[in-house]
Amino acid sequence: MDILSLFVIVPILIVLALTFFAKDLKQARLISVVGMGIQFAMSINLIFAYLKERATNTDIMVFTKDVVWYETFNIHYSIGVDAISVVMIALTAIVLLAGVFISWKIDDLPKEFFISLIALSSGVFGFFISTDLFTMFVFYEIAVIPMYLLIGIWGSGPREHSAMKLTLMLMGASAVLSVGILGIYFNSNADGGPLTFNIFEIAQVNIPVAAQNIFYPMTFIGFAVIGALFPFHTWSPSGHASAPTAVSMLHAGVLMKLGGYGVFRIAMYLLPEGALNWADFFLILSAFGVIYGAFGAVMQKDLKYVNAYASVSHLSLVLFALLMFNKTAWTGAILQSLSHGLLTAMFFALIGMVYGRTHTREISKLGGIMKILPFIGAIYVITGLAYLGLPGFSGFVAEMTVFVGAFQHPDMFRRILTIVVVSSIVVTAVYILRMVGKIMMGPLSNEEYKDLPKATWFEKTGLILLLIPVILIGVLPLGLSEMIKDSLQPFLERLL
C-alpha cells in the first residue's frame, strides 16, 4: 500500500470500526482518538519522508501513483504530493485530532457524530493528494456533503437554516466548479492529444485564451466560495455560529482551505492567461473581503460570529496574496492558510469551552474569566496575540510574508491595494484586544461563574496540539518557508 492512499483508507477503516464495534461514548471516542492519532503520526512521517525523497527527486510531485479508474473518459485515480499538499495534510491531521479531544464529552449520538466527522476527513485528505481533476472533485464533494448533517443534527441555534444555507451555497458553487472543470477537460486536447483530467498533462497543453477567459472565473469562483470570497461569504458566519465546536474547528481550520488550494492548484495553474486577465477583478473582491471581514468582526456581539468574520478577512488575504503572482506572496498565502487553520481552530475550541461552562457567547455577558479559568484564559490571550500578528507566532510570519510579497509587485494599483489591506491589521487589533480585555480581564461579570469547572486534560491536550505548531512556525519559520518555495517553481514557470 502506498503512503498516500493510506490517508484515505485509514479514515474509512475508522468509520467501519465505529460502525460495528462502538457501543457507547467511551468506545466511540477511544476508536476515534486512536484512529486520528494514527493519522497524525502518519502526517508527521509524511513530512520526513517527503524531505528525504525531495533531496534526490526533482519531480513536481513525489510518491505518485496512477491507476485507471474509468478508461472511457480517461479518469484515473492519480495521486502525488508536493510541499503545499504535505503541509495541508499535516494541518488536517492536527485539527482533526484536536477536534476529537475537544469533543470528548459529546453525548448526543456520539458514534454517529464521530463517523460523520471522520468520513469528512477522508474527502479532505483525498482532495489534497489528488492530481486528477475528476478524482479531486469527487473527494471535494465527499468533504463538503457531511457538513449538512454535522450542523443540522449536532448544531445549535437556527441549525437547520444554517445547514441548508451552507449546503445550498456550496452546492451551487460546486455546480459552477463542475462546468469549469468540464471546460478544462474538453479543451485538454487543444494540441491534438487525448482528452484528460490529469493536472500535469493538461499543464502541457496550450488551452485557447478565449476558453481560459470563460472557464477561469467559473473555476476560481467554484473553489473560492468555500474560501469565503466576498460577496459569496454569507454562508460562513451562520454556519460557524450554528456548528458544534469540533465542526467549527474543522470547517474554518481545514475545509475553507480547500478554496485557496483549489484556486492555486487548478484555476491559476491550468488557466494562466485567464488568471492574468481576471486578476484585477478578483484582487478587488479579495481586498474588499479583507477589510469587510475585519470591520464585520468589530461589529459582532457573539464570540463565534467575531471569529467567523475574522476568518472571512484572513482567508480573503490568502486569495489576495495568490493574485499577486510572485513567489514571496505565494509563500505567504500558504503560510497564512496554515497559520489561520491552527489559530481559528484554537479560537473555536476556546469559545466552545467558555460556552460549555457559561452557556453564553455574548461578549457583554462575559468578564473576568481569567481569574476562574486561568489555563483557558492564558491560551485565549496567547491565541489572540498570535491572531493579530505578534512576533514569535505563526500569524506574524504569515502576514509579513504576504505583505512583503504583495508590495514587491511593481504595479502601483496593487501597491495601493496592499496599503489598504495592511490597514486591516489595526482593525484586527481592535476586535481581538476588545475580546481579550472584556472577556478575560476585569471584574467577574457574574457571581455564578465562580464555580466554573477548570479545563480538563482532554481540553488541554487539544489546545496544546494546536499551540505547538503555532509557536514552532513563529520561532523557526525558515525551514517551512524554504520547503514551500521549492514547490512553487512550476507555478512560476506557468504564470510568469
C-alpha positions in Angstrom: 0.0 0.0 0.0 1.4 3.4 -1.0 2.0 6.0 1.7 -0.6 8.5 0.3 -3.6 6.2 -0.2 -3.4 5.3 3.5 -4.6 8.8 4.3 -7.9 7.9 2.5 -8.2 4.3 3.6 -7.4 4.8 7.4 -10.4 7.1 8.0 -12.7 4.6 6.1 -11.4 1.8 8.4 -12.0 4.0 11.4 -15.6 4.6 10.2 -16.1 0.9 9.8 -14.7 0.2 13.3 -17.0 2.8 14.8 -20.0 1.4 12.9 -19.5 -2.2 14.0 -17.6 -2.0 17.3 -18.5 1.2 19.1 -21.3 0.5 21.6 -21.2 3.7 23.7 -19.4 7.1 24.1 -16.3 5.6 25.7 -15.7 3.1 22.9 -16.6 5.7 20.2 -14.1 8.2 21.4 -11.4 5.6 22.1 -11.6 4.3 18.5 -11.7 7.9 17.2 -8.7 9.2 19.2 -6.6 6.1 18.3 -7.5 6.4 14.6 -6.9 10.1 14.4 -3.7 9.6 16.4 -2.5 7.2 13.7 -3.4 9.8 11.1 -1.4 12.4 13.0 1.6 10.1 13.2 1.3 9.3 9.5 1.3 13.1 8.7 4.5 13.6 10.7 6.1 10.6 9.0 5.0 12.0 5.6 6.8 15.3 6.3 10.1 13.5 7.0 9.6 11.0 4.1 8.9 14.0 1.8 12.0 15.8 2.8 14.1 12.7 2.3 12.5 12.0 -1.1 12.8 15.6 -2.2 16.6 15.5 -1.6 17.0 13.2 -4.6 13.8 13.6 -6.5 13.2 16.8 -8.5 9.8 15.8 -10.0 6.9 18.2 -9.4 5.2 15.6 -7.3 6.6 12.7 -5.3 5.0 9.5 -4.1 3.0 9.4 -7.3 0.6 6.6 -8.3 -1.7 6.3 -11.2 -4.4 3.7 -11.7 -7.1 3.8 -14.5 -10.5 4.3 -12.9 -12.8 4.9 -15.9 -11.0 4.4 -19.2 -13.8 5.8 -21.4 -13.3 9.3 -20.1 -9.6 8.9 -19.2 -10.4 9.2 -15.5 -7.6 8.0 -13.2 -7.0 7.6 -9.5 -3.9 9.7 -9.8 -2.1 10.9 -6.6 1.0 12.7 -5.5 2.2 15.5 -3.2 4.4 18.5 -3.1 5.3 20.6 -0.1 2.0 22.5 -0.3 0.0 19.3 -0.2 2.1 18.0 2.7 1.6 21.0 4.9 -2.2 20.9 4.3 -2.3 17.2 5.1 -0.4 17.9 8.4 -2.8 20.8 9.2 -5.8 18.5 8.6 -4.4 15.7 10.9 -3.6 18.2 13.7 -7.0 19.9 13.7 -8.9 16.5 13.4 -7.0 15.0 16.4 -7.6 18.2 18.4 -11.2 18.2 17.4 -11.7 14.6 18.7 -10.2 15.7 22.1 -12.4 18.8 22.2 -15.5 16.6 21.5 -14.6 14.1 24.3 -17.8 14.7 26.3 -20.3 14.8 23.4 -23.3 12.8 24.5 -25.8 13.2 21.6 -25.3 10.3 19.2 -21.6 10.2 19.7 -20.9 7.3 17.4 -22.8 8.9 14.5 -21.0 12.2 15.2 -17.5 10.7 15.0 -18.5 8.7 11.9 -19.6 11.9 10.1 -16.6 13.8 11.2 -14.1 11.2 10.2 -15.8 10.3 6.9 -15.5 14.0 6.0 -11.7 13.8 6.7 -11.3 11.1 4.1 -12.6 13.5 1.5 -10.2 16.3 2.7 -7.2 14.0 2.6 -8.2 12.7 -0.8 -8.6 16.2 -2.2 -5.1 17.2 -1.1 -3.4 14.2 -2.7 -5.3 14.1 -6.0 -3.7 15.0 -9.3 -6.7 14.1 -11.4 -9.4 16.8 -11.7 -12.3 14.3 -11.6 -11.0 12.4 -8.6 -10.3 15.7 -6.8 -13.8 16.9 -7.5 -15.2 13.6 -6.1 -13.2 14.0 -2.9 -14.2 17.6 -2.7 -17.9 16.6 -2.6 -17.2 13.9 0.0 -15.6 16.6 2.2 -18.5 19.1 1.8 -21.7 17.0 2.0 -21.3 15.7 5.6 -21.3 19.3 6.8 -25.1 19.4 6.4 -25.5 16.5 8.8 -22.9 17.7 11.3 -24.6 21.2 11.6 -28.2 20.1 11.1 -28.1 17.4 13.8 -25.5 18.4 16.3 -25.6 22.2 15.9 -27.3 24.9 18.0 -29.5 27.9 17.3 -31.1 28.0 13.9 -29.1 25.0 12.9 -31.4 23.7 10.1 -31.4 27.1 8.4 -27.7 27.4 8.7 -27.0 23.9 7.5 -29.3 24.4 4.5 -27.8 27.8 3.6 -24.3 26.4 3.8 -25.2 23.4 1.7 -27.1 25.4 -1.0 -24.3 27.9 -1.3 -21.5 25.2 -1.6 -23.6 23.0 -3.9 -24.2 26.0 -6.1 -20.5 26.7 -6.2 -19.9 23.0 -6.9 -22.2 23.2 -9.9 -20.2 26.2 -11.2 -17.0 24.4 -10.5 -18.1 21.3 -12.4 -18.7 23.5 -15.5 -15.2 25.0 -15.1 -13.6 21.5 -14.8 -15.5 20.1 -17.8 -14.5 23.2 -19.7 -10.8 22.4 -18.9 -11.3 18.8 -19.8 -12.9 19.4 -23.2 -10.1 21.8 -24.0 -7.3 19.5 -22.8 -6.8 18.1 -26.4 -6.2 21.6 -27.9 -2.8 20.4 -29.1 -4.2 17.3 -30.7 -3.7 14.8 -27.8 -6.4 12.8 -26.0 -8.8 14.4 -23.5 -7.5 14.1 -20.0 -8.3 15.1 -16.4 -4.7 14.8 -15.3 -3.5 18.1 -14.0 0.1 17.9 -15.2 -0.9 16.5 -18.6 -3.3 19.5 -19.0 -0.5 21.9 -18.0 1.4 20.8 -21.1 -1.4 21.9 -23.4 -2.0 25.4 -24.7 -5.7 25.9 -23.9 -7.1 28.7 -26.1 -7.1 32.1 -24.4 -10.8 32.6 -25.2 -11.6 29.3 -23.4 -9.4 30.3 -20.4 -11.3 33.6 -20.1 -14.6 31.8 -19.9 -13.7 28.9 -17.6 -11.2 30.6 -15.3 -13.8 32.7 -13.4 -16.0 29.6 -13.1 -13.2 27.5 -11.6 -12.0 30.4 -9.4 -15.4 31.2 -8.0 -16.3 27.5 -7.7 -13.4 27.0 -5.4 -13.2 30.4 -3.7 -16.8 30.3 -2.4 -15.7 27.7 0.2 -12.8 30.1 0.9 -15.3 32.9 1.8 -14.8 35.0 -1.3 -16.7 38.3 -1.0 -19.7 38.6 -1.7 -20.3 34.8 -1.6 -19.2 34.5 2.0 -22.7 34.8 3.7 -23.0 31.1 4.4 -19.9 31.2 6.6 -20.8 33.2 9.7 -24.1 31.5 10.3 -22.6 28.1 9.5 -19.8 28.6 12.1 -22.2 30.0 14.7 -24.6 27.0 14.5 -22.0 24.3 14.2 -20.7 22.2 17.2 -17.2 23.1 18.4 -15.2 20.4 16.6 -17.1 21.0 13.4 -16.4 24.8 13.5 -12.7 23.9 14.1 -12.6 21.6 11.1 -14.7 23.8 8.9 -12.7 27.0 9.4 -9.4 25.3 10.1 -9.4 22.9 7.2 -12.4 22.9 4.8 -12.1 26.5 4.0 -8.5 25.9 2.9 -9.8 23.8 0.0 -10.8 27.0 -1.6 -7.4 28.7 -1.8 -5.7 25.3 -2.6 -8.1 24.7 -5.5 -7.7 28.2 -6.9 -3.9 27.9 -6.9 -3.6 24.3 -7.9 -6.3 24.2 -10.6 -7.6 27.6 -11.7 -4.3 29.5 -11.8 -2.0 26.7 -12.7 -4.1 25.3 -15.6 -5.5 28.6 -16.9 -2.6 31.1 -16.6 -3.8 33.5 -19.2 -7.2 33.6 -17.7 -5.7 34.2 -14.3 -3.7 37.2 -15.5 -6.7 38.6 -17.4 -9.1 38.3 -14.5 -6.6 39.2 -11.8 -7.6 42.8 -11.1 -11.3 41.9 -10.7 -10.7 39.2 -8.2 -8.0 41.2 -6.5 -10.5 43.9 -5.7 -13.0 41.4 -4.4 -10.4 39.8 -2.1 -9.1 43.2 -0.9 -12.7 44.2 -0.1 -13.2 40.9 1.7 -10.2 41.5 3.9 -11.5 44.9 5.0 -15.1 43.9 5.2 -14.4 40.8 7.3 -12.3 42.8 9.7 -14.9 45.6 10.2 -17.7 42.9 10.3 -15.8 41.2 13.2 -15.7 44.5 15.1 -19.5 44.9 14.9 -20.3 41.4 16.3 -21.6 40.7 19.8 -21.4 36.9 19.6 -17.9 35.3 20.0 -18.5 32.8 17.2 -19.6 35.5 14.8 -16.5 37.5 15.6 -14.3 34.6 14.7 -16.4 33.8 11.6 -16.0 37.3 10.2 -12.3 37.3 11.2 -12.0 34.1 9.1 -13.5 35.9 6.1 -10.9 38.6 6.5 -7.9 36.3 6.9 -8.9 33.9 4.1 -9.5 36.8 1.8 -5.9 37.7 2.5 -4.9 34.2 1.1 -6.7 34.9 -2.2 -5.2 38.4 -2.2 -1.7 37.0 -1.9 -2.2 34.4 -4.6 -3.3 37.1 -7.0 0.0 39.0 -6.6 1.8 36.4 -8.8 5.2 36.3 -7.1 7.0 33.6 -5.1 7.1 35.6 -1.8 3.4 36.4 -1.8 2.5 32.8 -2.7 4.7 31.5 0.1 2.8 33.9 2.4 -0.5 32.6 1.1 0.4 29.0 2.0 1.8 30.1 5.4 -1.4 32.2 6.0 -3.6 29.2 5.2 -1.6 27.0 7.7 -1.5 29.7 10.4 -5.1 30.6 10.1 -6.2 27.0 10.2 -4.4 26.5 13.5 -5.4 29.7 15.1 -9.0 29.8 14.2 -9.4 26.1 15.3 -7.9 27.2 18.7 -10.3 30.1 18.9 -13.4 28.0 18.2 -12.2 25.4 20.7 -11.8 28.1 23.4 -15.1 29.6 22.5 -16.7 26.2 22.9 -15.1 25.7 26.3 -16.3 29.1 27.5 -19.8 28.5 26.2 -20.0 25.0 27.6 -19.4 26.4 31.1 -21.2 29.8 31.0 -23.9 28.9 28.4 -23.4 32.2 26.6 -21.3 33.6 23.8 -22.4 37.2 24.2 -19.3 39.4 24.8 -21.3 41.8 27.0 -22.2 39.0 29.5 -18.7 37.7 29.9 -15.9 39.1 32.0 -13.1 38.1 34.5 -12.9 34.6 33.1 -9.1 34.6 33.5 -9.5 34.6 37.3 -11.7 31.5 37.3 -10.2 29.6 34.3 -6.5 30.5 34.2 -5.4 27.9 31.7 -8.2 28.7 29.2 -7.7 32.4 29.8 -3.9 32.2 29.2 -4.4 30.3 25.9 -7.1 32.7 24.9 -4.7 35.6 25.3 -1.9 33.9 23.5 -4.2 32.9 20.6 -5.5 36.5 20.4 -2.0 38.0 20.2 -0.9 35.4 17.7 -4.0 36.2 15.6 -3.2 39.9 15.4 0.3 39.2 14.3 2.6 39.3 17.4 6.2 38.4 16.5 7.1 34.9 17.7 3.9 33.3 16.4 2.8 31.9 13.1 0.4 34.9 12.4 3.3 37.3 12.2 5.4 35.2 9.9 2.4 34.6 7.5 1.1 38.1 7.3 4.5 39.7 7.0 5.4 37.4 4.1 2.1 38.2 2.4 2.5 42.0 2.8 6.2 42.0 1.7 5.4 39.8 -1.3 2.3 41.9 -2.3 4.3 45.2 -2.1 7.1 43.7 -4.2 4.7 43.9 -7.2 5.8 46.8 -9.4 2.2 47.8 -10.3 1.1 51.0 -8.4 -2.5 49.8 -8.3 -1.5 46.7 -6.5 0.7 48.6 -4.1 -2.1 50.9 -3.2 -4.4 47.9 -2.6 -1.7 46.4 -0.4 -1.6 49.5 1.8 -5.4 49.4 2.1 -5.2 45.7 3.1 -2.4 46.3 5.6 -4.7 48.7 7.4 -6.8 45.7 8.4 -4.1 44.9 11.0 -5.3 47.8 13.0 -8.9 46.7 12.8 -7.9 43.2 13.8 -6.1 44.6 16.9 -9.4 46.4 17.8 -11.6 43.3 17.9 -9.0 41.0 19.3 -8.0 43.3 22.2 -11.6 44.2 22.9 -12.5 40.5 23.2 -9.5 39.6 25.3 -9.9 42.7 27.6 -13.6 42.3 28.1 -13.9 38.5 28.4 -10.7 37.6 30.2 -9.7 40.7 32.2 -11.6 43.0 34.5 -14.1 42.1 37.2 -16.1 38.9 37.2 -19.3 39.6 35.2 -21.5 37.0 37.0 -21.0 35.6 40.5 -22.3 32.2 39.3 -19.1 31.9 37.3 -17.0 31.5 40.4 -17.6 27.7 40.5 -17.0 27.0 36.8 -15.0 23.8 36.3 -11.4 24.0 35.3 -10.0 22.9 32.0 -9.9 19.1 31.7 -7.0 17.0 30.5 -8.6 16.3 27.1 -9.3 20.1 26.5 -5.7 20.9 27.4 -4.4 18.2 25.1 -6.5 19.6 22.2 -5.3 23.1 22.7 -1.6 22.2 23.2 -1.7 20.2 19.9 -2.7 23.3 18.1 -0.5 25.7 20.0 2.8 23.9 19.5 3.0 24.3 15.7 1.8 28.0 16.1 4.9 28.7 18.2 7.3 26.5 16.1 6.3 28.3 12.9 6.7 31.7 14.6 10.1 30.9 16.1 11.6 28.7 13.3 9.9 29.7 10.0 12.8 29.3 7.6 12.7 25.6 7.1 9.0 25.5 6.3 9.2 28.6 4.2 12.0 27.2 2.1 10.2 23.9 1.8 7.2 25.7 0.4 9.2 27.9 -2.0 10.8 24.8 -3.6 7.3 23.7 -4.7 6.4 27.0 -6.3 8.7 26.8 -9.3 6.2 25.0 -11.6 3.7 27.7 -10.9 6.2 30.5 -11.6 7.0 28.9 -14.9 3.3 28.7 -15.9 2.2 32.2 -14.7 5.3 34.5 -15.1 
